[in-house]
Amino acid sequence: MTEFSNLESSNIWDYKPKWCQPWSILLTGIILSVGSWFILHILWITSIVSILIIIWWVYFLLLYPRMFKEYVDSQNN
């Protein structure tokens, strides 16, 4: 397991590559949702895709960074 006790930042985005930043996660989700509608024109499929993407966003944009920050802060204390 990686030791995070001597990290300079508790911001997870400082350690992620350019293609794995909040803007790219948001852009990918929007493209998938809109693309689902433009390709299929089926509302229920687009709705399911959009709900799954929102769940993905909540986890990776809100919960995961918060958990990482709490973990790093606890290791630094």
Residue, then its C-alpha position, 0 to 999 in steps of 0.5 A: m500500500t502506498e504511504f501518503s503521509n509525506l504528500e505536499s498536497s491533500n488535493i487529489w487532482d494535483y496527482k492526476p494526469k491532465w486527462c483525469q481532471p474534473w473538467s475531463i470527467l464533466l466533459t466525458g459525461i456530457i458527451l456520453s449523455v448527449g451522444s446517447w440522445f443523438i445516436l439513439h433518440i430513446l429517452w429511457i436509455t438516455s435517462i439511465v445513461s445520464i443517471l449513471i453518469i451523475i452517480w459517477w460524477v458524485y463519486f469521482l468529483l465530490l466523494y473521492p476527493r473528500m475521502f482522499k483529503e481526509y485520509v491524507d490529513s489523518q496520516n499527517n497528524 
